[in-house]
Amino acid sequence: MARPRGTDSAKVIKVIETQSLRGSGTKEDNCRVVTQYWDFDGNLLAEYDPCAKEKE
């Protein structure tokens, strides 16, 4: 049985967090708030879209 080790490393870093309303409000395209994280050079680092489906 595997035991969880916990966190091996953590640090505070500076990023830009944006939140944007996305979607047209239909059943197929729900309205939701999408959160994105950017570096200071304008590169998208990560995006959280609560309606995004995981890649198969």
mmCIF entry with sequence, helices, sheets and N, C-alpha, C, O atoms, coordinates in Angstrom:
data_MODEL
# 
_entry.id   MODEL 
# 
_entity.id                         1 
_entity.type                       polymer 
_entity.pdbx_number_of_molecules   1 
# 
_entity_poly.entity_id                      1 
_entity_poly.type                           'polypeptide(L)' 
_entity_poly.nstd_linkage                   no 
_entity_poly.nstd_monomer                   no 
_entity_poly.pdbx_seq_one_letter_code       MARPRGTDSAKVIKVIETQSLRGSGTKEDNCRVVTQYWDFDGNLLAEYDPCAKEKE 
_entity_poly.pdbx_seq_one_letter_code_can   MARPRGTDSAKVIKVIETQSLRGSGTKEDNCRVVTQYWDFDGNLLAEYDPCAKEKE 
_entity_poly.pdbx_strand_id                 A 
# 
loop_
_entity_poly_seq.entity_id 
_entity_poly_seq.num 
_entity_poly_seq.mon_id 
_entity_poly_seq.hetero 
1 1  MET n 
1 2  ALA n 
1 3  ARG n 
1 4  PRO n 
1 5  ARG n 
1 6  GLY n 
1 7  THR n 
1 8  ASP n 
1 9  SER n 
1 10 ALA n 
1 11 LYS n 
1 12 VAL n 
1 13 ILE n 
1 14 LYS n 
1 15 VAL n 
1 16 ILE n 
1 17 GLU n 
1 18 THR n 
1 19 GLN n 
1 20 SER n 
1 21 LEU n 
1 22 ARG n 
1 23 GLY n 
1 24 SER n 
1 25 GLY n 
1 26 THR n 
1 27 LYS n 
1 28 GLU n 
1 29 ASP n 
1 30 ASN n 
1 31 CYS n 
1 32 ARG n 
1 33 VAL n 
1 34 VAL n 
1 35 THR n 
1 36 GLN n 
1 37 TYR n 
1 38 TRP n 
1 39 ASP n 
1 40 PHE n 
1 41 ASP n 
1 42 GLY n 
1 43 ASN n 
1 44 LEU n 
1 45 LEU n 
1 46 ALA n 
1 47 GLU n 
1 48 TYR n 
1 49 ASP n 
1 50 PRO n 
1 51 CYS n 
1 52 ALA n 
1 53 LYS n 
1 54 GLU n 
1 55 LYS n 
1 56 GLU n 
# 
_struct_asym.id          A 
_struct_asym.entity_id   1 
# 
_struct_sheet.id               AA1 
_struct_sheet.type             ? 
_struct_sheet.number_strands   3 
_struct_sheet.details          ? 
# 
loop_
_struct_sheet_order.sheet_id 
_struct_sheet_order.range_id_1 
_struct_sheet_order.range_id_2 
_struct_sheet_order.offset 
_struct_sheet_order.sense 
AA1 1 2 ? anti-parallel 
AA1 2 3 ? anti-parallel 
# 
loop_
_struct_sheet_range.sheet_id 
_struct_sheet_range.id 
_struct_sheet_range.beg_label_comp_id 
_struct_sheet_range.beg_label_asym_id 
_struct_sheet_range.beg_label_seq_id 
_struct_sheet_range.pdbx_beg_PDB_ins_code 
_struct_sheet_range.end_label_comp_id 
_struct_sheet_range.end_label_asym_id 
_struct_sheet_range.end_label_seq_id 
_struct_sheet_range.pdbx_end_PDB_ins_code 
_struct_sheet_range.beg_auth_comp_id 
_struct_sheet_range.beg_auth_asym_id 
_struct_sheet_range.beg_auth_seq_id 
_struct_sheet_range.end_auth_comp_id 
_struct_sheet_range.end_auth_asym_id 
_struct_sheet_range.end_auth_seq_id 
AA1 1 ILE A 16 ? ARG A 22 ? ILE A 16 ARG A 22 
AA1 2 ARG A 32 ? TRP A 38 ? ARG A 32 TRP A 38 
AA1 3 LEU A 44 ? TYR A 48 ? LEU A 44 TYR A 48 
# 
loop_
_atom_site.group_PDB 
_atom_site.id 
_atom_site.type_symbol 
_atom_site.label_atom_id 
_atom_site.label_alt_id 
_atom_site.label_comp_id 
_atom_site.label_asym_id 
_atom_site.label_entity_id 
_atom_site.label_seq_id 
_atom_site.pdbx_PDB_ins_code 
_atom_site.Cartn_x 
_atom_site.Cartn_y 
_atom_site.Cartn_z 
_atom_site.occupancy 
_atom_site.B_iso_or_equiv 
_atom_site.pdbx_formal_charge 
_atom_site.auth_seq_id 
_atom_site.auth_comp_id 
_atom_site.auth_asym_id 
_atom_site.auth_atom_id 
_atom_site.pdbx_PDB_model_num 
ATOM 1   N N  . MET A 1 1  ? 0.845   -1.172 0.000   1.00 0.00 ? 1  MET A N  1 
ATOM 2   C CA . MET A 1 1  ? 0.000   0.000  0.000   1.00 0.00 ? 1  MET A CA 1 
ATOM 3   C C  . MET A 1 1  ? 0.895   1.242  0.000   1.00 0.00 ? 1  MET A C  1 
ATOM 4   O O  . MET A 1 1  ? 1.807   1.362  0.818   1.00 0.00 ? 1  MET A O  1 
ATOM 5   N N  . ALA A 1 2  ? 0.626   2.149  -0.916  1.00 0.00 ? 2  ALA A N  1 
ATOM 6   C CA . ALA A 1 2  ? 1.417   3.379  -1.024  1.00 0.00 ? 2  ALA A CA 1 
ATOM 7   C C  . ALA A 1 2  ? 0.947   4.395  0.013   1.00 0.00 ? 2  ALA A C  1 
ATOM 8   O O  . ALA A 1 2  ? -0.243  4.511  0.304   1.00 0.00 ? 2  ALA A O  1 
ATOM 9   N N  . ARG A 1 3  ? 1.911   5.125  0.557   1.00 0.00 ? 3  ARG A N  1 
ATOM 10  C CA . ARG A 1 3  ? 1.592   6.181  1.510   1.00 0.00 ? 3  ARG A CA 1 
ATOM 11  C C  . ARG A 1 3  ? 1.841   7.527  0.854   1.00 0.00 ? 3  ARG A C  1 
ATOM 12  O O  . ARG A 1 3  ? 2.857   7.715  0.186   1.00 0.00 ? 3  ARG A O  1 
ATOM 13  N N  . PRO A 1 4  ? 0.933   8.452  1.039   1.00 0.00 ? 4  PRO A N  1 
ATOM 14  C CA . PRO A 1 4  ? 1.187   9.782  0.483   1.00 0.00 ? 4  PRO A CA 1 
ATOM 15  C C  . PRO A 1 4  ? 2.362   10.438 1.197   1.00 0.00 ? 4  PRO A C  1 
ATOM 16  O O  . PRO A 1 4  ? 2.484   10.360 2.419   1.00 0.00 ? 4  PRO A O  1 
ATOM 17  N N  . ARG A 1 5  ? 3.225   11.086 0.418   1.00 0.00 ? 5  ARG A N  1 
ATOM 18  C CA . ARG A 1 5  ? 4.412   11.716 0.976   1.00 0.00 ? 5  ARG A CA 1 
ATOM 19  C C  . ARG A 1 5  ? 4.157   13.146 1.402   1.00 0.00 ? 5  ARG A C  1 
ATOM 20  O O  . ARG A 1 5  ? 4.892   13.681 2.232   1.00 0.00 ? 5  ARG A O  1 
ATOM 21  N N  . GLY A 1 6  ? 3.150   13.766 0.862   1.00 0.00 ? 6  GLY A N  1 
ATOM 22  C CA . GLY A 1 6  ? 2.946   15.186 1.137   1.00 0.00 ? 6  GLY A CA 1 
ATOM 23  C C  . GLY A 1 6  ? 3.673   16.029 0.115   1.00 0.00 ? 6  GLY A C  1 
ATOM 24  O O  . GLY A 1 6  ? 4.064   15.536 -0.943  1.00 0.00 ? 6  GLY A O  1 
ATOM 25  N N  . THR A 1 7  ? 3.850   17.272 0.421   1.00 0.00 ? 7  THR A N  1 
ATOM 26  C CA . THR A 1 7  ? 4.493   18.211 -0.499  1.00 0.00 ? 7  THR A CA 1 
ATOM 27  C C  . THR A 1 7  ? 5.999   18.182 -0.316  1.00 0.00 ? 7  THR A C  1 
ATOM 28  O O  . THR A 1 7  ? 6.498   18.287 0.804   1.00 0.00 ? 7  THR A O  1 
ATOM 29  N N  . ASP A 1 8  ? 6.720   18.041 -1.414  1.00 0.00 ? 8  ASP A N  1 
ATOM 30  C CA . ASP A 1 8  ? 8.178   18.043 -1.368  1.00 0.00 ? 8  ASP A CA 1 
ATOM 31  C C  . ASP A 1 8  ? 8.756   19.454 -1.465  1.00 0.00 ? 8  ASP A C  1 
ATOM 32  O O  . ASP A 1 8  ? 9.860   19.710 -0.985  1.00 0.00 ? 8  ASP A O  1 
ATOM 33  N N  . SER A 1 9  ? 8.007   20.371 -2.085  1.00 0.00 ? 9  SER A N  1 
ATOM 34  C CA . SER A 1 9  ? 8.512   21.726 -2.245  1.00 0.00 ? 9  SER A CA 1 
ATOM 35  C C  . SER A 1 9  ? 7.345   22.665 -2.496  1.00 0.00 ? 9  SER A C  1 
ATOM 36  O O  . SER A 1 9  ? 6.357   22.288 -3.127  1.00 0.00 ? 9  SER A O  1 
ATOM 37  N N  . ALA A 1 10 ? 7.464   23.893 -1.998  1.00 0.00 ? 10 ALA A N  1 
ATOM 38  C CA . ALA A 1 10 ? 6.469   24.929 -2.268  1.00 0.00 ? 10 ALA A CA 1 
ATOM 39  C C  . ALA A 1 10 ? 7.161   26.278 -2.179  1.00 0.00 ? 10 ALA A C  1 
ATOM 40  O O  . ALA A 1 10 ? 8.069   26.470 -1.371  1.00 0.00 ? 10 ALA A O  1 
ATOM 41  N N  . LYS A 1 11 ? 6.721   27.217 -3.022  1.00 0.00 ? 11 LYS A N  1 
ATOM 42  C CA . LYS A 1 11 ? 7.259   28.562 -2.942  1.00 0.00 ? 11 LYS A CA 1 
ATOM 43  C C  . LYS A 1 11 ? 6.236   29.546 -3.473  1.00 0.00 ? 11 LYS A C  1 
ATOM 44  O O  . LYS A 1 11 ? 5.355   29.189 -4.255  1.00 0.00 ? 11 LYS A O  1 
ATOM 45  N N  . VAL A 1 12 ? 6.364   30.770 -3.046  1.00 0.00 ? 12 VAL A N  1 
ATOM 46  C CA . VAL A 1 12 ? 5.496   31.851 -3.497  1.00 0.00 ? 12 VAL A CA 1 
ATOM 47  C C  . VAL A 1 12 ? 6.158   32.492 -4.706  1.00 0.00 ? 12 VAL A C  1 
ATOM 48  O O  . VAL A 1 12 ? 7.336   32.845 -4.662  1.00 0.00 ? 12 VAL A O  1 
ATOM 49  N N  . ILE A 1 13 ? 5.394   32.643 -5.794  1.00 0.00 ? 13 ILE A N  1 
ATOM 50  C CA . ILE A 1 13 ? 5.913   33.275 -7.001  1.00 0.00 ? 13 ILE A CA 1 
ATOM 51  C C  . ILE A 1 13 ? 4.923   34.349 -7.458  1.00 0.00 ? 13 ILE A C  1 
ATOM 52  O O  . ILE A 1 13 ? 3.741   34.298 -7.118  1.00 0.00 ? 13 ILE A O  1 
ATOM 53  N N  . LYS A 1 14 ? 5.410   35.304 -8.218  1.00 0.00 ? 14 LYS A N  1 
ATOM 54  C CA . LYS A 1 14 ? 4.550   36.353 -8.742  1.00 0.00 ? 14 LYS A CA 1 
ATOM 55  C C  . LYS A 1 14 ? 4.048   35.962 -10.124 1.00 0.00 ? 14 LYS A C  1 
ATOM 56  O O  . LYS A 1 14 ? 4.835   35.643 -11.015 1.00 0.00 ? 14 LYS A O  1 
ATOM 57  N N  . VAL A 1 15 ? 2.733   35.988 -10.293 1.00 0.00 ? 15 VAL A N  1 
ATOM 58  C CA . VAL A 1 15 ? 2.090   35.763 -11.579 1.00 0.00 ? 15 VAL A CA 1 
ATOM 59  C C  . VAL A 1 15 ? 0.925   36.738 -11.685 1.00 0.00 ? 15 VAL A C  1 
ATOM 60  O O  . VAL A 1 15 ? 0.534   37.367 -10.702 1.00 0.00 ? 15 VAL A O  1 
ATOM 61  N N  . ILE A 1 16 ? 0.384   36.853 -12.876 1.00 0.00 ? 16 ILE A N  1 
ATOM 62  C CA . ILE A 1 16 ? -0.812  37.651 -13.102 1.00 0.00 ? 16 ILE A CA 1 
ATOM 63  C C  . ILE A 1 16 ? -1.990  36.698 -13.198 1.00 0.00 ? 16 ILE A C  1 
ATOM 64  O O  . ILE A 1 16 ? -1.965  35.764 -13.999 1.00 0.00 ? 16 ILE A O  1 
ATOM 65  N N  . GLU A 1 17 ? -3.028  36.923 -12.389 1.00 0.00 ? 17 GLU A N  1 
ATOM 66  C CA . GLU A 1 17 ? -4.241  36.112 -12.444 1.00 0.00 ? 17 GLU A CA 1 
ATOM 67  C C  . GLU A 1 17 ? -5.336  36.948 -13.083 1.00 0.00 ? 17 GLU A C  1 
ATOM 68  O O  . GLU A 1 17 ? -5.597  38.071 -12.651 1.00 0.00 ? 17 GLU A O  1 
ATOM 69  N N  . THR A 1 18 ? -5.985  36.399 -14.120 1.00 0.00 ? 18 THR A N  1 
ATOM 70  C CA . THR A 1 18 ? -7.115  37.068 -14.755 1.00 0.00 ? 18 THR A CA 1 
ATOM 71  C C  . THR A 1 18 ? -8.335  36.188 -14.620 1.00 0.00 ? 18 THR A C  1 
ATOM 72  O O  . THR A 1 18 ? -8.224  34.963 -14.590 1.00 0.00 ? 18 THR A O  1 
ATOM 73  N N  . GLN A 1 19 ? -9.498  36.805 -14.537 1.00 0.00 ? 19 GLN A N  1 
ATOM 74  C CA . GLN A 1 19 ? -10.757 36.086 -14.526 1.00 0.00 ? 19 GLN A CA 1 
ATOM 75  C C  . GLN A 1 19 ? -11.642 36.716 -15.582 1.00 0.00 ? 19 GLN A C  1 
ATOM 76  O O  . GLN A 1 19 ? -11.820 37.934 -15.616 1.00 0.00 ? 19 GLN A O  1 
ATOM 77  N N  . SER A 1 20 ? -12.204 35.861 -16.456 1.00 0.00 ? 20 SER A N  1 
ATOM 78  C CA . SER A 1 20 ? -13.016 36.347 -17.564 1.00 0.00 ? 20 SER A CA 1 
ATOM 79  C C  . SER A 1 20 ? -14.282 35.525 -17.674 1.00 0.00 ? 20 SER A C  1 
ATOM 80  O O  . SER A 1 20 ? -14.278 34.314 -17.456 1.00 0.00 ? 20 SER A O  1 
ATOM 81  N N  . LEU A 1 21 ? -15.368 36.205 -18.016 1.00 0.00 ? 21 LEU A N  1 
ATOM 82  C CA . LEU A 1 21 ? -16.621 35.512 -18.275 1.00 0.00 ? 21 LEU A CA 1 
ATOM 83  C C  . LEU A 1 21 ? -16.550 34.902 -19.667 1.00 0.00 ? 21 LEU A C  1 
ATOM 84  O O  . LEU A 1 21 ? -16.208 35.584 -20.632 1.00 0.00 ? 21 LEU A O  1 
ATOM 85  N N  . ARG A 1 22 ? -16.870 33.631 -19.768 1.00 0.00 ? 22 ARG A N  1 
ATOM 86  C CA . ARG A 1 22 ? -16.814 32.932 -21.049 1.00 0.00 ? 22 ARG A CA 1 
ATOM 87  C C  . ARG A 1 22 ? -18.111 32.162 -21.238 1.00 0.00 ? 22 ARG A C  1 
ATOM 88  O O  . ARG A 1 22 ? -18.716 31.712 -20.265 1.00 0.00 ? 22 ARG A O  1 
ATOM 89  N N  . GLY A 1 23 ? -18.532 32.010 -22.466 1.00 0.00 ? 23 GLY A N  1 
ATOM 90  C CA . GLY A 1 23 ? -19.718 31.229 -22.794 1.00 0.00 ? 23 GLY A CA 1 
ATOM 91  C C  . GLY A 1 23 ? -20.870 32.107 -23.238 1.00 0.00 ? 23 GLY A C  1 
ATOM 92  O O  . GLY A 1 23 ? -20.953 33.281 -22.879 1.00 0.00 ? 23 GLY A O  1 
ATOM 93  N N  . SER A 1 24 ? -21.762 31.515 -24.029 1.00 0.00 ? 24 SER A N  1 
ATOM 94  C CA . SER A 1 24 ? -22.894 32.259 -24.580 1.00 0.00 ? 24 SER A CA 1 
ATOM 95  C C  . SER A 1 24 ? -24.169 32.081 -23.765 1.00 0.00 ? 24 SER A C  1 
ATOM 96  O O  . SER A 1 24 ? -25.179 32.727 -24.047 1.00 0.00 ? 24 SER A O  1 
ATOM 97  N N  . GLY A 1 25 ? -24.134 31.210 -22.757 1.00 0.00 ? 25 GLY A N  1 
ATOM 98  C CA . GLY A 1 25 ? -25.300 31.018 -21.906 1.00 0.00 ? 25 GLY A CA 1 
ATOM 99  C C  . GLY A 1 25 ? -26.266 29.952 -22.380 1.00 0.00 ? 25 GLY A C  1 
ATOM 100 O O  . GLY A 1 25 ? -27.359 29.815 -21.831 1.00 0.00 ? 25 GLY A O  1 
ATOM 101 N N  . THR A 1 26 ? -25.879 29.202 -23.387 1.00 0.00 ? 26 THR A N  1 
ATOM 102 C CA . THR A 1 26 ? -26.730 28.111 -23.858 1.00 0.00 ? 26 THR A CA 1 
ATOM 103 C C  . THR A 1 26 ? -26.372 26.823 -23.125 1.00 0.00 ? 26 THR A C  1 
ATOM 104 O O  . THR A 1 26 ? -25.371 26.765 -22.410 1.00 0.00 ? 26 THR A O  1 
ATOM 105 N N  . LYS A 1 27 ? -27.187 25.805 -23.303 1.00 0.00 ? 27 LYS A N  1 
ATOM 106 C CA . LYS A 1 27 ? -26.910 24.514 -22.672 1.00 0.00 ? 27 LYS A CA 1 
ATOM 107 C C  . LYS A 1 27 ? -25.574 23.946 -23.156 1.00 0.00 ? 27 LYS A C  1 
ATOM 108 O O  . LYS A 1 27 ? -24.846 23.317 -22.389 1.00 0.00 ? 27 LYS A O  1 
ATOM 109 N N  . GLU A 1 28 ? -25.264 24.169 -24.414 1.00 0.00 ? 28 GLU A N  1 
ATOM 110 C CA . GLU A 1 28 ? -24.025 23.665 -25.000 1.00 0.00 ? 28 GLU A CA 1 
ATOM 111 C C  . GLU A 1 28 ? -22.809 24.512 -24.631 1.00 0.00 ? 28 GLU A C  1 
ATOM 112 O O  . GLU A 1 28 ? -21.679 24.027 -24.698 1.00 0.00 ? 28 GLU A O  1 
ATOM 113 N N  . ASP A 1 29 ? -23.024 25.773 -24.243 1.00 0.00 ? 29 ASP A N  1 
ATOM 114 C CA . ASP A 1 29 ? -21.927 26.707 -23.949 1.00 0.00 ? 29 ASP A CA 1 
ATOM 115 C C  . ASP A 1 29 ? -22.296 27.544 -22.726 1.00 0.00 ? 29 ASP A C  1 
ATOM 116 O O  . ASP A 1 29 ? -22.641 28.720 -22.845 1.00 0.00 ? 29 ASP A O  1 
ATOM 117 N N  . ASN A 1 30 ? -22.217 26.918 -21.548 1.00 0.00 ? 30 ASN A N  1 
ATOM 118 C CA . ASN A 1 30 ? -22.600 27.584 -20.303 1.00 0.00 ? 30 ASN A CA 1 
ATOM 119 C C  . ASN A 1 30 ? -21.763 28.822 -20.042 1.00 0.00 ? 30 ASN A C  1 
ATOM 120 O O  . ASN A 1 30 ? -20.595 28.883 -20.427 1.00 0.00 ? 30 ASN A O  1 
ATOM 121 N N  . CYS A 1 31 ? -22.362 29.813 -19.385 1.00 0.00 ? 31 CYS A N  1 
ATOM 122 C CA . CYS A 1 31 ? -21.607 30.963 -18.882 1.00 0.00 ? 31 CYS A CA 1 
ATOM 123 C C  . CYS A 1 31 ? -20.834 30.517 -17.655 1.00 0.00 ? 31 CYS A C  1 
ATOM 124 O O  . CYS A 1 31 ? -21.373 29.834 -16.784 1.00 0.00 ? 31 CYS A O  1 
ATOM 125 N N  . ARG A 1 32 ? -19.565 30.908 -17.590 1.00 0.00 ? 32 ARG A N  1 
ATOM 126 C CA . ARG A 1 32 ? -18.732 30.555 -16.440 1.00 0.00 ? 32 ARG A CA 1 
ATOM 127 C C  . ARG A 1 32 ? -17.561 31.520 -16.376 1.00 0.00 ? 32 ARG A C  1 
ATOM 128 O O  . ARG A 1 32 ? -17.232 32.195 -17.352 1.00 0.00 ? 32 ARG A O  1 
ATOM 129 N N  . VAL A 1 33 ? -16.943 31.567 -15.210 1.00 0.00 ? 33 VAL A N  1 
ATOM 130 C CA . VAL A 1 33 ? -15.755 32.390 -15.016 1.00 0.00 ? 33 VAL A CA 1 
ATOM 131 C C  . VAL A 1 33 ? -14.532 31.506 -15.230 1.00 0.00 ? 33 VAL A C  1 
ATOM 132 O O  . VAL A 1 33 ? -14.377 30.478 -14.572 1.00 0.00 ? 33 VAL A O  1 
ATOM 133 N N  . VAL A 1 34 ? -13.670 31.912 -16.150 1.00 0.00 ? 34 VAL A N  1 
ATOM 134 C CA . VAL A 1 34 ? -12.441 31.188 -16.459 1.00 0.00 ? 34 VAL A CA 1 
ATOM 135 C C  . VAL A 1 34 ? -11.274 31.952 -15.833 1.00 0.00 ? 34 VAL A C  1 
ATOM 136 O O  . VAL A 1 34 ? -11.142 33.161 -16.019 1.00 0.00 ? 34 VAL A O  1 
ATOM 137 N N  . THR A 1 35 ? -10.434 31.238 -15.096 1.00 0.00 ? 35 THR A N  1 
ATOM 138 C CA . THR A 1 35 ? -9.272  31.847 -14.446 1.00 0.00 ? 35 THR A CA 1 
ATOM 139 C C  . THR A 1 35 ? -8.020  31.461 -15.216 1.00 0.00 ? 35 THR A C  1 
ATOM 140 O O  . THR A 1 35 ? -7.803  30.288 -15.519 1.00 0.00 ? 35 THR A O  1 
ATOM 141 N N  . GLN A 1 36 ? -7.196  32.460 -15.530 1.00 0.00 ? 36 GLN A N  1 
ATOM 142 C CA . GLN A 1 36 ? -5.935  32.221 -16.237 1.00 0.00 ? 36 GLN A CA 1 
ATOM 143 C C  . GLN A 1 36 ? -4.787  32.810 -15.428 1.00 0.00 ? 36 GLN A C  1 
ATOM 144 O O  . GLN A 1 36 ? -4.955  33.788 -14.701 1.00 0.00 ? 36 GLN A O  1 
ATOM 145 N N  . TYR A 1 37 ? -3.618  32.194 -15.570 1.00 0.00 ? 37 TYR A N  1 
ATOM 146 C CA . TYR A 1 37 ? -2.395  32.655 -14.908 1.00 0.00 ? 37 TYR A CA 1 
ATOM 147 C C  . TYR A 1 37 ? -1.348  32.941 -15.979 1.00 0.00 ? 37 TYR A C  1 
ATOM 148 O O  . TYR A 1 37 ? -1.079  32.101 -16.838 1.00 0.00 ? 37 TYR A O  1 
ATOM 149 N N  . TRP A 1 38 ? -0.760  34.133 -15.918 1.00 0.00 ? 38 TRP A N  1 
ATOM 150 C CA . TRP A 1 38 ? 0.188   34.626 -16.916 1.00 0.00 ? 38 TRP A CA 1 
ATOM 151 C C  . TRP A 1 38 ? 1.492   35.032 -16.249 1.00 0.00 ? 38 TRP A C  1 
ATOM 152 O O  . TRP A 1 38 ? 1.498   35.446 -15.089 1.00 0.00 ? 38 TRP A O  1 
ATOM 153 N N  . ASP A 1 39 ? 2.609   34.912 -16.987 1.00 0.00 ? 39 ASP A N  1 
ATOM 154 C CA . ASP A 1 39 ? 3.860   35.472 -16.481 1.00 0.00 ? 39 ASP A CA 1 
ATOM 155 C C  . ASP A 1 39 ? 3.961   36.921 -16.955 1.00 0.00 ? 39 ASP A C  1 
ATOM 156 O O  . ASP A 1 39 ? 3.093   37.398 -17.686 1.00 0.00 ? 39 ASP A O  1 
ATOM 157 N N  . PHE A 1 40 ? 5.017   37.620 -16.542 1.00 0.00 ? 40 PHE A N  1 
ATOM 158 C CA . PHE A 1 40 ? 5.150   39.034 -16.864 1.00 0.00 ? 40 PHE A CA 1 
ATOM 159 C C  . PHE A 1 40 ? 5.612   39.287 -18.293 1.00 0.00 ? 40 PHE A C  1 
ATOM 160 O O  . PHE A 1 40 ? 5.720   40.440 -18.711 1.00 0.00 ? 40 PHE A O  1 
ATOM 161 N N  . ASP A 1 41 ? 5.886   38.225 -19.050 1.00 0.00 ? 41 ASP A N  1 
ATOM 162 C CA . ASP A 1 41 ? 6.222   38.365 -20.470 1.00 0.00 ? 41 ASP A CA 1 
ATOM 163 C C  . ASP A 1 41 ? 5.010   38.121 -21.359 1.00 0.00 ? 41 ASP A C  1 
ATOM 164 O O  . ASP A 1 41 ? 5.130   38.131 -22.584 1.00 0.00 ? 41 ASP A O  1 
ATOM 165 N N  . GLY A 1 42 ? 3.832   37.899 -20.749 1.00 0.00 ? 42 GLY A N  1 
ATOM 166 C CA . GLY A 1 42 ? 2.613   37.694 -21.528 1.00 0.00 ? 42 GLY A CA 1 
ATOM 167 C C  . GLY A 1 42 ? 2.355   36.257 -21.923 1.00 0.00 ? 42 GLY A C  1 
ATOM 168 O O  . GLY A 1 42 ? 1.509   35.999 -22.779 1.00 0.00 ? 42 GLY A O  1 
ATOM 169 N N  . ASN A 1 43 ? 3.066   35.311 -21.319 1.00 0.00 ? 43 ASN A N  1 
ATOM 170 C CA . ASN A 1 43 ? 2.871   33.898 -21.637 1.00 0.00 ? 43 ASN A CA 1 
ATOM 171 C C  . ASN A 1 43 ? 1.820   33.289 -20.716 1.00 0.00 ? 43 ASN A C  1 
ATOM 172 O O  . ASN A 1 43 ? 1.881   33.453 -19.497 1.00 0.00 ? 43 ASN A O  1 
ATOM 173 N N  . LEU A 1 44 ? 0.850   32.582 -21.308 1.00 0.00 ? 44 LEU A N  1 
ATOM 174 C CA . LEU A 1 44 ? -0.164  31.884 -20.535 1.00 0.00 ? 44 LEU A CA 1 
ATOM 175 C C  . LEU A 1 44 ? 0.469   30.679 -19.860 1.00 0.00 ? 44 LEU A C  1 
ATOM 176 O O  . LEU A 1 44 ? 1.045   29.821 -20.528 1.00 0.00 ? 44 LEU A O  1 
ATOM 177 N N  . LEU A 1 45 ? 0.363   30.611 -18.538 1.00 0.00 ? 45 LEU A N  1 
ATOM 178 C CA . LEU A 1 45 ? 0.956   29.511 -17.780 1.00 0.00 ? 45 LEU A CA 1 
ATOM 179 C C  . LEU A 1 45 ? -0.053  28.403 -17.506 1.00 0.00 ? 45 LEU A C  1 
ATOM 180 O O  . LEU A 1 45 ? 0.278   27.221 -17.590 1.00 0.00 ? 45 LEU A O  1 
ATOM 181 N N  . ALA A 1 46 ? -1.286  28.787 -17.178 1.00 0.00 ? 46 ALA A N  1 
ATOM 182 C CA . ALA A 1 46 ? -2.305  27.795 -16.843 1.00 0.00 ? 46 ALA A CA 1 
ATOM 183 C C  . ALA A 1 46 ? -3.676  28.432 -16.979 1.00 0.00 ? 46 ALA A C  1 
ATOM 184 O O  . ALA A 1 46 ? -3.833  29.650 -16.894 1.00 0.00 ? 46 ALA A O  1 
ATOM 185 N N  . GLU A 1 47 ? -4.667  27.569 -17.195 1.00 0.00 ? 47 GLU A N  1 
ATOM 186 C CA . GLU A 1 47 ? -6.039  28.032 -17.295 1.00 0.00 ? 47 GLU A CA 1 
ATOM 187 C C  . GLU A 1 47 ? -6.940  27.056 -16.563 1.00 0.00 ? 47 GLU A C  1 
ATOM 188 O O  . GLU A 1 47 ? -6.783  25.842 -16.690 1.00 0.00 ? 47 GLU A O  1 
ATOM 189 N N  . TYR A 1 48 ? -7.898  27.593 -15.787 1.00 0.00 ? 48 TYR A N  1 
ATOM 190 C CA . TYR A 1 48 ? -8.910  26.767 -15.158 1.00 0.00 ? 48 TYR A CA 1 
ATOM 191 C C  . TYR A 1 48 ? -10.259 27.172 -15.720 1.00 0.00 ? 48 TYR A C  1 
ATOM 192 O O  . TYR A 1 48 ? -10.739 28.279 -15.475 1.00 0.00 ? 48 TYR A O  1 
ATOM 193 N N  . ASP A 1 49 ? -10.865 26.269 -16.474 1.00 0.00 ? 49 ASP A N  1 
ATOM 194 C CA . ASP A 1 49 ? -12.197 26.455 -17.038 1.00 0.00 ? 49 ASP A CA 1 
ATOM 195 C C  . ASP A 1 49 ? -13.068 25.371 -16.420 1.00 0.00 ? 49 ASP A C  1 
ATOM 196 O O  . ASP A 1 49 ? -12.885 24.196 -16.739 1.00 0.00 ? 49 ASP A O  1 
ATOM 197 N N  . PRO A 1 50 ? -14.015 25.721 -15.542 1.00 0.00 ? 50 PRO A N  1 
ATOM 198 C CA . PRO A 1 50 ? -14.804 24.701 -14.848 1.00 0.00 ? 50 PRO A CA 1 
ATOM 199 C C  . PRO A 1 50 ? -15.645 23.835 -15.785 1.00 0.00 ? 50 PRO A C  1 
ATOM 200 O O  . PRO A 1 50 ? -16.131 22.782 -15.370 1.00 0.00 ? 50 PRO A O  1 
ATOM 201 N N  . CYS A 1 51 ? -15.825 24.250 -17.026 1.00 0.00 ? 51 CYS A N  1 
ATOM 202 C CA . CYS A 1 51 ? -16.613 23.456 -17.975 1.00 0.00 ? 51 CYS A CA 1 
ATOM 203 C C  . CYS A 1 51 ? -15.744 22.677 -18.962 1.00 0.00 ? 51 CYS A C  1 
ATOM 204 O O  . CYS A 1 51 ? -16.264 21.941 -19.800 1.00 0.00 ? 51 CYS A O  1 
ATOM 205 N N  . ALA A 1 52 ? -14.430 22.834 -18.866 1.00 0.00 ? 52 ALA A N  1 
ATOM 206 C CA . ALA A 1 52 ? -13.536 22.130 -19.794 1.00 0.00 ? 52 ALA A CA 1 
ATOM 207 C C  . ALA A 1 52 ? -13.563 20.641 -19.502 1.00 0.00 ? 52 ALA A C  1 
ATOM 208 O O  . ALA A 1 52 ? -13.544 20.221 -18.345 1.00 0.00 ? 52 ALA A O  1 
ATOM 209 N N  . LYS A 1 53 ? -13.606 19.865 -20.543 1.00 0.00 ? 53 LYS A N  1 
ATOM 210 C CA . LYS A 1 53 ? -13.559 18.419 -20.397 1.00 0.00 ? 53 LYS A CA 1 
ATOM 211 C C  . LYS A 1 53 ? -12.112 17.964 -20.431 1.00 0.00 ? 53 LYS A C  1 
ATOM 212 O O  . LYS A 1 53 ? -11.290 18.507 -21.170 1.00 0.00 ? 53 LYS A O  1 
ATOM 213 N N  . GLU A 1 54 ? -11.814 16.959 -19.618 1.00 0.00 ? 54 GLU A N  1 
ATOM 214 C CA . GLU A 1 54 ? -10.447 16.423 -19.635 1.00 0.00 ? 54 GLU A CA 1 
ATOM 215 C C  . GLU A 1 54 ? -10.184 15.739 -20.966 1.00 0.00 ? 54 GLU A C  1 
ATOM 216 O O  . GLU A 1 54 ? -11.070 15.119 -21.556 1.00 0.00 ? 54 GLU A O  1 
ATOM 217 N N  . LYS A 1 55 ? -8.932  15.866 -21.429 1.00 0.00 ? 55 LYS A N  1 
ATOM 218 C CA . LYS A 1 55 ? -8.548  15.210 -22.671 1.00 0.00 ? 55 LYS A CA 1 
ATOM 219 C C  . LYS A 1 55 ? -8.530  13.713 -22.465 1.00 0.00 ? 55 LYS A C  1 
ATOM 220 O O  . LYS A 1 55 ? -8.058  13.213 -21.444 1.00 0.00 ? 55 LYS A O  1 
ATOM 221 N N  . GLU A 1 56 ? -9.047  13.015 -23.440 1.00 0.00 ? 56 GLU A N  1 
ATOM 222 C CA . GLU A 1 56 ? -9.124  11.553 -23.351 1.00 0.00 ? 56 GLU A CA 1 
ATOM 223 C C  . GLU A 1 56 ? -7.782  10.921 -23.617 1.00 0.00 ? 56 GLU A C  1 
ATOM 224 O O  . GLU A 1 56 ? -7.658  9.697  -23.585 1.00 0.00 ? 56 GLU A O  1 
# 
